[in-house]
Amino acid sequence: MKHPLMTRRRVLALISLVSLSHRARATDDELARLFSELGARRERQARFNERKFSALLKAPIESSGTLTFRAPDFLEKSTVDPQRESVRIEGNVVTYEGSPTGSAVQKRTFALSEVPLLAALSESLRATLAGDLSALRRHYDVVWSALQAPVQAQVKSTTGWQLTLVPRERALREAVAKVVLRGAGNEVSAVEIVEASGDLTLMQITPLARPSAPAKK
């Protein structure tokens, strides 16, 4: 004869497994829906405000400018303040242009894989904005969660979301602990990068209005 307590434990364990399975399927459904919405926009432009925190700095380094994305893998970060410079990424090729020392404008090209921190930011943003969940999962373990309210008032949606990305590759984990993206609807409004060293980068993103289509005559 089976002991009643053992039977109850097995029933509770079964219920727990079923519940976990339902939650996992619900999360996969939400992710699929989110990335479908994100991928529907093939071109985007936004303003950004970025702050970098480090134990080695007395105050955060702040910068601002614009971001431009074109599917599937073009991302350009054009900084206006405190100085003008741009970083353009296409595939694995990075083109930098600017004058960081206040001298003549410098231009150089290098492989994205040479700069793990830049790779973490660009790969997470490009795959997310392109709606390419499979590409994102090749590089990161992806955890989706719902937010109760939009991250920014400019994003018109009743439900916000958060993606927590943990690097899968050892080389990237040595530079980056995690990347967190937040937004609402089909817009990304914040990116947080936590480095393995403990340094932190926070970027707020404000979508720019798309130009209206010309009126038909």
N, C-alpha and C positions, 0 to 999 in steps of 0.2 A: 504494500500500500504506500502510495506516495505521500510524503509529508506535505501538509497544507502550505507551510511557509515556503518550501522549495517551489511549489507550484506557483505561488504568488510572485516570487522572484522571477521566475521564467516568464510569466505573463508581463511583468513590468519591464523586463529586459527586451521582450519582443515589441512592446509598445514604444519603448525608447528608440529601438532600431528603425521602426516604421516612421516615427516622428523625424528622426535625423534624415532619413531618405527623402521624406516630403520636403524638408527644409532645403536640402541639397538641390532637389529638382527645381524648387521655387527660385533659389539663388541663380541657378543656371538659366532659367527662363528670364529673370530680370537682367542678367548680364547680356543675354542674346538680344533682348529688346533694346537695352541701352546702346549697345554697339551698332545695332541696326540704325538707330536714330542718329548716332554720331557719324556713321559712314555716309549718311545721305547728303551731308554737306561736304562738297569736294574742295572748297576754297574758303579760307577764313582769314580775317585780320582783326587784331585786338591790340589794346594798349596793355602794357605791363608795368608793374611797380615791384621791384625786387629788393629784398634785404638779406644780407649775408651776415650771420652771427658766428663768431669764433672766440674761443678762450684767449686767443692771442691778440684780440682787438679790444680796445676800450669802448668802442661804439660800433654798431653794425654798418656795413658798407651798403649804401643805397644807390639804386640806379633805376632808370625808367626809359621807356621807348615803345616800340611796336613789335609785334610778332606777326609773321605771315606764314600761313600753311597752305600748301597745295598737294592734294592727294596724288600719288600715294606716299611720297617720302621727301617732299621739299619743305624745309623749315628754315626761316630766317629770323634772327633776333637782331633788330636794329636799335642800338642804344643811343639816346639823345642826350641824356644827363647822367652823370656829370661830364661825359665827353662823348663825342660821336665815334661809334665803331659799329661794325656789323659782323655777325657770324652766320654764314649761309651753309646749310647742310643739304646735300643731295646724295642719297644712297650712303656710302661710307666715306664720301669726300667732304671735307670741311674747308671753306674759304673764309679766312679772316681778313678784315680790312679796317684799319684805324691807325691812330697815332697815340698809343698809350703813354709815351714819354713826352708828348707835346712837340715832337719833332715832325719830320716829314711823314706823310701817310705811308704805312707799311701794308703790304699785302702778301699773304702766304697761304699755301695749301698743304693740308696734311690729312692723314687717315683718322676717322672718328674713333677707331679702336685704340688710338694712342692716348686718348684722354677719357678715362673711365667716368669721371663726373659729368662731363658733357654728354657722353654716350648714354648715361642713365637718364638725364633730362630729355634728350632728343628722342631716344627709343621709346620711352614711356609716353611722351606727348604725341609723337608721330603715329604710333600704332593705335593709340586711343582716338585721336582725331580722325584717323582713317577708318575707324570702326573695325580694325583687324584684331580680333580677340585672340586668334590662334597665334599670330606673330607676337603679341604681348606675352602670351603664356610660354612661348619658347624661351623668353628671357626672364620672366618673373612668375612667382606664385601670386595669383590674383585673388584678393578677398574683397567682395562687394558688400556694402552696407548702406542702408537708407538713412537719410538725414530728414529731420522733421520739417525743416524749412529751407528755402533757397539760401545759398551761401551769399549771394549778392542780390540787391534789389533789382539790378538791371536784367537778371535772368527771370523771366516770367514763367514760373512753374510752381506747383504746390508741393512738389516732392523733390528733395535734393538727394544726392548720392555721394558716396565716397568709395574710391578704389585704393586699397593698400597693396603696394607692390613690393615684394621681397625678392631681391636678385637670386636667380638660380645658379649662375656661374660664379665660381670661386673668385676669379679675377675681379669681377664687378663687386662682389660682397666685400672684398678687401678695401674698397673705396666707399661703397654706399651701403648703409644698413637697410634703408627702405625709402620708397617714394610714395607719397600720398597725394592723390588727385581728388579734388572736390568740385562739384558742379550741380547743375540742375537742368533737366531736359537734355538738349543736345549741345550744351555749352559747358566748357571747362572754365572754372572761375578761380581756382587756386591750385598751386603746386607746392608741395613741401618735400624737400630732400634732406634726409638725415644721413650725414656721412658716418662712416665707421669710426672716425675720430671724435664724433660728437658735435662737429660743426653743423650748422643748420642754415638752409636757404629757403626763404619764403617768397613766393611769387604770387601776386594778385593779378588776375587777368580780367580785363573789361572788354567784352566784344564791341567792335566798332560796327555801326549800322551799315548794312549792305546797300549799295547804291540802288535806287529804285529803277525799274525798267522804264525805258522811254515810252511815252504815250503813243499809242497807235494812231496814225492819221486816218 
